[in-house]
Structure formats: C-alpha cells, structure tokens
Amino acid sequence: MAVQIRITVSPEINALLEKISKKLGKKKSMLARELMEHKLYDLELIQNQLKEAFNEK
C-alpha cells in the first residue's frame, strides 16, 4: 500500500523540478519521488535494509 508524504522545498528547487518535469513529461511529484529513491539507493540505505532483512531469516 502506497503512503503519501509531504515535502517542503525551496522556491529554486521547485522551479527546477517544474522545468525538468515538463521537459520529461512527468508529474513534478513523480520526478521528486524518483530522485529521492535514487538518492537512497546511492547512499546504500536500500541495499543495507535488504541485507538485514535476508540475514534475519
């Protein structure tokens, strides 16, 4: 089940997200979510959680 969250960004980041989302033909919220997920992956937070989950079994 999906969970909604609300984030606050600076006006500059908002303008950048709007510009890029129009170029890519995506909703601004979808672009922000994809960027957040990618950053979590880069920080290896997702991989660490998966490793912990497999090690618990």
Contacts in CASP RR format, 6 or more apart in sequence:
PFRMAT RR
TARGET T0000
AUTHOR 0000-0000-0000
METHOD contacts of the structure
MODEL  1
MAVQIRITVSPEINALLEKISKKLGKKKSMLARELMEHKLYDLELIQNQL
KEAFNEK
7 32 0 8 1.000
9 17 0 8 1.000
9 32 0 8 1.000
14 28 0 8 1.000
17 28 0 8 1.000
17 31 0 8 1.000
17 32 0 8 1.000
18 28 0 8 1.000
20 31 0 8 1.000
21 27 0 8 1.000
21 28 0 8 1.000
21 30 0 8 1.000
21 31 0 8 1.000
24 31 0 8 1.000
40 46 0 8 1.000
41 47 0 8 1.000
END
